[in-house]
Amino acid sequence: MAGQAIVRVITHGRNTHGLFRHAYIKHGSNKHGYVTLWSISPGPYVVGVMAVERAKDALSETTRAFGERVRDRRMELGLSQEAAAVRCGIHWTQLGKVERGQRSLRLETILKIAAGLDIDAGQLISGLPVPSE
């Protein structure tokens, strides 16, 4: 399997999540669910991989564009997903799905994210493509 994969990597005894553009993984796994990782970029100290899955597509162009704005703002503030999620009052996995465009949000959640990222909610949603369905 080559291409984008979301992997949970154990490095130096701690778990790290990341989106790696090139992951070369030997097919199959052992009884513990680990797969053999031949090469991964970036990161030279890979000990094992807990899970491998294909990166999922965004729900729509609207959720993709919104997620990109959220990610850009978080990066401007120099925050990790975990730190930003705490500020927003949501779980970090939910924030990750928002940033990848895989989550359609309630108004209340949009307001929480905007407040946590010190940005007006209007800036996050203004000019987004209107869904056709």
N, C-alpha and C positions, 0 to 999 in steps of 0.2 A: 504494500500500500504506500503510495507516495502522494504528496499533495498536502493540503491543509488537514490537520488533525488537531483535535483538542486532547491534550494529554495531561495526566497528573503524574508528575515526575518526582521521585524521591532523590534529593540531592543533599549531600552532607547531613543526612538524618532529619531533614525537614521536608515537608510537602510543598511543592511549588506548582501552581497551575499556569499554563501558558498556551498561547496559540503559536505553533511552530509552523513555518511555511514548508519545511522539508523534513519529514519524518520517514525514515526507512525502517520498516518493522517486519521482522520475520513472522510469517504466518503461523498461527497456533499459539497456545499459551500453556503454562504448566498448571498444576492442580490448584494453585493459589490465585489464578487469574492474571498472572504477570505475563507479559509478552517480552520477547527478546528484542531489544532495541539495537539496531546496527549503527545508526548514526542519527544525530539530531542537531539541528542548528537553530539557535545558539545554545551553548552550554556544554562545556567539556566534561563535567563531572556527573554524568548520569549513572545512577546505581540501578534503577529499575523503573518500570512504568506500571502504574496501578490500573489505568483504564485508557482505552483508545477509542475514539469515535470520530466520525466525519463531522466537520463543521456544518452546522445546520444553516439553511438559508433564512434570510429575514422574512417576516410575514408579508411585508409589502414595502413598496418604495417609501411610503410615509413613515413606517416604523424604522426603516433603515436610516432615513435622513434624520429623524428625531434622535435616534441612538448615536449617530455620528456627532450631533450637536452636544449631546450630554457628555460623550467621551472627550470631545475637544475642550469643553469647559472644565471637566475634571483635570485634564492634563494641564490646562492653563494654571489651575490652582496648585498643581504639583502634588495631587492626592492619589493614593492607591485606590483601587476599587473598594477595598475594605474600609479605609478611612472615609471615603466619600459616602459609602453606604451607611456608616454610623451617623454621619452628619445629616443624611437624608431620612434616617429612621426606617430604612428598609434593609433586607438581607443582601449581602454582597453578591450572592448568586442571582438574585433578581436584578440587581444593577447590571451585572454582566449580560443578562439576557436583554435588558433594555438597550444597552450599548450595541449589541449585535443585531438589534431590530427584531428580536424573537418574542417580544412581549408587547401587547396592546394594553395601554394603561387607562385606569380610571382618572378622572379629573383630580381627585384628591391626591393620588400618587404623583401626578405631574407637578402639583403644587408643592408637595414634600420634597421632590427632587430639586425643583427650582430654588426653594428656600435653602436647602442643604448646600447647594452650589453657589449661593449668593448671586443669583441671576433672576431677572424677571421672567415669569413663565411665558409671557408673550414673546420674548426673544427666542425661547426654545421652540415655539410652535408657529410663529409668524412665517408665512411663505412656504410652509410644508405642502407637498403635493396632496391634493384632495383625492382620497380613494374613490375609484370608479364604482365599486360594489357597495 
